[in-house]
Amino acid sequence: MAKKESTFLSMTLTLFIVTFLASLALGVVYELTKGPKALAEGAKKNFAIKKVTPPFDNEPNAEAYRIPTADGTDSLTCYPAKKEGKLVGTAIESYTMKGFSGLIRVMVGIAPDGTIFNTSVLEQKETPGLGTKMTEPFFKDQFNGMKPGSQKLMVKKDGGEVDAITASTITSRAYCDALQRASDAYMKGGRHE
Amino acid sequence: MSNIKEFTKGFIKENPVFVLLLGMCPTLGTTTSAINGLGMGLATTFVLVASNVVISLIKNVIPDKVRIPAFIVVIASFVTIVDLLMSAYFNSPGPNGEPSLYDNLGIFIPLIVVNCIVLGRAEAFASKNKVFPSFLDGLGIGLGFAFALLILGTVRELLGSYSFFGYRLIKSDGILVFVLAPGAFIALGFIIALINNLRKTK
């Protein structure tokens, strides 16, 4: 078959058909992957919630609600974890922009009385081998059992009680900031029942 | 038979990374570990094979003046399909909450669309050849790319975190620079030197 002539009509028509078929194929694939994709995202979230709260038997994803941050400029998502109908902890998806490379997202588990149960990093772009140490137990587990209302969530250099990571003070400060944001919002607008 | 040559040329003689030095952005960006490099390589292979086949099928009905836009649409569609498939089936976190393969590769999957290897093969090979040789060409070049990324990823993971496919060999921090960007350039440079040496002595 000979090459087609490049006339205005043939060019327009070909491009239209190519883009039309492409969008049709994409629509089909999108529909096919929508279910598994949502499932994978849900499983990922459940995994993070499980890590930061005591054992629960409800579906925290389904009962999620949003609370405003303390300064009122944004809102955070809360996942209440309940056992036999009683609240045992709340997982709060918090974040900070003060990381060495910007955004760090942290899942913070807070017990009903306001103490931190556990924390887990969801997303970060810190320097490998330095700032990424914040995901290791020696740093992040020191927050477990802290009560941000009566204890200062600050590194020791700034007059607080947190041991910073060597050579990663900025990351350590950012981590405190993310936890503080979650705690402040929870004390103000979280459900404690 | 010449068809076999179309397939094997991608590994050493025309290896897109080690010989042609194409696609450096994903090569340097995603090879922090062997599994990331392999994942990226196989995703690119899928796009290469699929777009090569489709372009060689439609090459005769596309007017010459709009062939590049038409090829780009085909390639972009397959990249989006790979992105959707990976977000659905390669998106579960590891046993200790390590990020999934999809999270690790992140922006580099959508960026396959601007990988010059893909458009290069479409323009230089698939638009001039029949379907079956185009299929073999895409497969060969794609697997050559995956093979290069796997080698680079393995070297960087071995030196950078003393592990192999996620299994820690020595309990220690590793030579940090190999996980960072400069280590990618250094490792790639040494591997290219080695390959050139092998090619010359042959």
Interface residues (C-beta under 8 A of the other chain):
Chain A: M1 A2 K3 K4 E5 S6 T7 S10 M11 T14 L15 V18 T19 A22 A25 L26 V29 Y30 T33 P36 K37 A40 E41 A43 K44 F47 A48 K51 S120 T127 P128 G129
Chain B: T32 I58 N60 V61 I62 P63 D64 K65 V66 P69 A70 V73 V74 A76 S77 T80 I81 L84 L85 S87 A88 Y89 N91 S92 P93 G97 S100 D173 G174 L176 V179 L180
